């Protein structure tokens, strides 16, 4: 896994469509954007099958929040790092098409801080499983993972003014967010509580006024996010916001073309239930 992390980190940093911490997608092609996956292997496999990357070289598959969740070892340790290995292999196989964005659980891994999911502290649960799995290579493997995670971009933007990220700064912290973080190298310190990398990935409350301000700040018309649990797989969180979840049986993804103009209603029509994919 150490070498996978190193190769994939190099792909992140050398991406031809990356400027700062934002991916600027081309004027044509297709996007497949997933919500949080959290270790759900079957939904990851369905997403990859739908993207059909080998047959559709113009497709950009955008993933985030892979870690924390899914199968556990016999002692309750989180095994999501095993799925992460598969995701990294996919990125290395399709370096121009597979893109991973920074999520809030990633920031917890980077800085070794607590993050809860379903009543369990997931960072310690995953480290315990990794220690049992990697044995004497555990420390080096964990550091390689952290080094990879901090190379992930914060967002992707499409030429048709659609912005994709794990989350956005929430209402009460918008005035503390420095948009300059989008144009420079991300550091572990940026991902600590209260700093702009943290604010970009942990926000949960986005009122219409906040969304309008962020739309002006980022020069975007629509936002596709994850982060907030959605029992039905998706939710319209505002007039310009869709939130997707891909980590359960009702999970969804969304697919859209880069050379077309979209309205919220037509974007909603492009939501795909993962259960419908063989």
Residue pairs with C-beta under 8 A, 6 or more apart in sequence:
1 81
1 85
1 88
1 134
1 141
1 144
1 145
2 137
2 140
2 141
2 144
4 85
4 88
4 89
4 92
5 88
5 144
5 145
5 147
5 148
6 144
6 147
6 148
7 88
7 92
8 88
8 91
8 92
8 100
8 148
9 147
9 148
9 151
11 91
11 92
11 95
12 18
12 100
12 148
12 151
12 152
12 153
13 151
15 23
15 95
15 99
15 153
16 96
17 23
17 24
17 25
17 26
18 24
18 153
19 183
20 182
20 183
20 184
20 185
21 153
21 154
21 155
21 181
21 182
21 183
21 184
21 185
21 186
22 153
22 154
22 155
22 156
22 157
22 182
22 183
23 99
23 153
23 155
23 156
23 157
24 156
24 157
24 159
25 31
25 60
25 156
25 157
25 158
25 159
25 258
26 159
26 258
27 159
27 258
27 259
28 58
28 257
28 258
28 259
29 58
29 59
29 60
29 257
29 258
29 259
30 56
30 58
30 59
30 60
30 255
30 256
30 257
30 258
31 59
31 60
31 62
31 156
31 158
31 162
31 164
31 255
31 256
31 257
31 258
32 47
32 50
32 51
32 59
32 60
32 61
32 62
32 253
32 254
32 255
33 62
33 164
33 224
33 244
33 253
33 254
33 255
34 43
34 47
34 61
34 62
34 63
34 64
34 226
34 244
34 246
34 253
35 65
35 226
35 230
35 233
35 234
35 243
35 244
35 245
35 246
35 247
35 251
35 252
35 253
36 64
36 65
36 103
36 166
36 226
36 227
36 245
36 246
36 247
37 43
37 44
37 47
37 63
37 64
37 65
37 66
37 69
37 83
37 246
37 247
38 65
38 66
38 67
38 68
38 69
38 70
38 80
38 105
38 117
38 247
39 66
39 67
39 68
39 69
39 70
39 71
39 78
39 79
39 80
39 83
39 247
40 69
40 70
40 246
40 247
40 248
40 251
41 70
41 71
41 83
41 86
43 246
43 247
43 248
43 251
43 274
44 66
44 83
44 86
44 87
46 274
46 277
46 278
47 61
47 63
47 246
47 253
47 274
47 277
48 61
48 90
49 277
49 278
50 253
50 255
50 272
50 277
51 59
51 61
51 97
52 59
53 59
53 61
53 90
53 94
53 97
53 98
54 94
57 97
59 97
60 97
60 99
60 156
60 258
61 94
61 97
61 98
61 99
62 99
62 100
62 101
62 156
62 164
63 87
63 98
63 99
63 100
63 101
64 100
64 101
64 102
64 103
64 165
64 166
64 226
65 103
65 104
65 105
65 106
65 166
65 226
65 227
65 247
66 80
66 83
66 84
66 87
66 100
66 103
67 78
67 80
67 81
67 84
67 103
67 105
67 106
67 109
67 122
67 126
68 78
68 80
68 105
68 115
68 117
68 122
68 123
68 125
68 126
69 78
69 80
69 117
69 118
69 122
69 247
70 78
70 79
70 80
70 83
71 79
71 80
71 82
72 78
72 79
72 125
72 129
73 79
73 129
73 132
73 133
75 128
75 129
75 132
76 120
76 125
77 125
77 126
77 128
77 129
77 130
77 132
78 122
78 125
78 126
78 128
78 129
79 126
79 129
79 133
80 126
81 126
81 129
81 130
81 133
81 145
82 133
84 145
87 98
87 100
88 148
90 98
91 98
91 99
91 100
99 153
99 156
100 152
101 152
101 153
101 154
101 155
101 156
101 164
101 165
101 166
102 149
102 150
102 152
102 153
102 154
102 166
102 186
102 191
102 197
102 200
102 201
103 166
103 201
103 226
103 227
104 115
104 166
104 167
104 198
104 201
104 202
104 227
105 115
105 117
105 122
105 123
106 149
106 152
106 191
106 201
107 113
107 191
107 192
107 197
107 198
107 201
107 202
108 114
108 115
108 122
108 123
109 123
109 126
109 145
109 146
109 149
110 146
110 149
110 150
110 188
110 191
111 188
111 191
111 192
112 123
113 123
113 192
113 193
114 121
114 123
114 124
115 121
115 122
115 123
116 122
127 142
130 138
130 141
130 142
131 138
134 141
146 188
150 186
150 187
150 188
150 191
151 186
152 186
154 165
154 166
154 181
154 182
154 186
154 197
154 200
154 201
155 163
155 164
155 165
155 182
155 200
156 163
156 164
156 165
157 163
157 164
157 218
157 220
158 164
158 256
158 258
159 258
159 259
160 258
160 259
160 260
160 261
160 262
161 219
161 220
161 221
161 222
162 220
162 221
162 222
162 223
162 224
162 256
162 262
162 267
163 218
163 220
163 222
163 223
163 224
164 223
164 224
164 225
165 200
165 201
165 223
165 225
166 200
166 201
166 225
166 226
166 227
167 200
167 201
167 202
167 203
167 204
167 225
167 226
167 227
167 228
168 200
168 203
168 206
168 211
168 214
168 223
168 225
169 176
169 177
169 196
169 199
169 200
169 203
169 210
169 214
170 199
170 202
170 203
170 204
170 205
170 206
170 210
171 205
171 206
171 207
171 209
171 210
172 205
173 199
173 203
174 210
174 213
174 214
176 194
176 196
176 199
177 196
177 199
177 200
178 196
179 196
179 217
179 218
180 196
181 190
181 196
181 197
181 200
182 218
186 197
187 197
189 195
190 196
190 197
190 198
191 197
191 198
191 201
192 198
201 227
202 227
203 227
204 227
204 228
206 214
206 237
206 238
206 241
207 238
208 238
208 239
211 223
211 238
211 239
211 240
211 241
214 220
214 223
215 221
215 223
215 240
221 240
222 240
222 241
222 242
222 262
222 264
222 267
223 240
223 241
223 242
224 242
224 244
224 254
225 237
225 241
225 242
225 243
225 244
226 243
226 244
226 245
226 246
227 243
228 235
228 237
228 243
228 245
229 245
230 243
230 244
230 245
231 248
231 250
232 250
233 244
233 245
233 246
233 248
233 250
233 251
233 252
233 271
233 273
233 274
234 242
234 243
234 244
234 245
234 252
234 254
234 271
235 242
235 243
236 242
236 243
236 264
236 268
237 243
239 264
240 264
242 254
242 264
242 267
242 268
242 271
244 251
244 252
244 253
244 254
244 271
245 251
245 252
246 252
246 253
246 274
249 275
250 273
250 275
251 273
251 274
251 275
252 271
252 272
252 273
252 274
253 271
253 272
253 274
254 267
254 270
254 271
254 272
255 270
255 272
256 262
256 267
256 270
